[in-house]
């Protein structure tokens, strides 16, 4: 599902609350910004019914250049990690 599809489906679900597509799009943009800021600060973000986004630390490690086969060192980094909620797992496995 693409962003436009998500906006359309959410706008239909939220019609009774008088939210337009523009309102839904603004909400999704704000949610993305707030989530990015929280993760950049090292905070976790819980999305009820979906799961939890958190920051995971990756240690420095050895890797190989696929073109030359040369051993290289991959620097330590941080990455976003998503843990799926039990409710979502159950819904997907029905």
GIPEQUI-V218520 format. One record per run of one state. SS is the DSSP state (H for helix, E for strand, - for the rest). FROM is the first residue (numbers start at 0). TO is the last residue. If there is no record, write none. Layout:
ss-><SS;SS>
from-><FROM;FROM>
to-><TO;TO>
This chain:
ss-><-;H;-;H;-;H;-;E;-;E;-;E;-;E;-;E;-;H;->
from-><0;2;13;14;17;20;40;44;47;50;58;60;64;70;74;76;84;85;92>
to-><1;12;13;16;19;39;43;46;49;57;59;63;69;73;75;83;84;91;93>
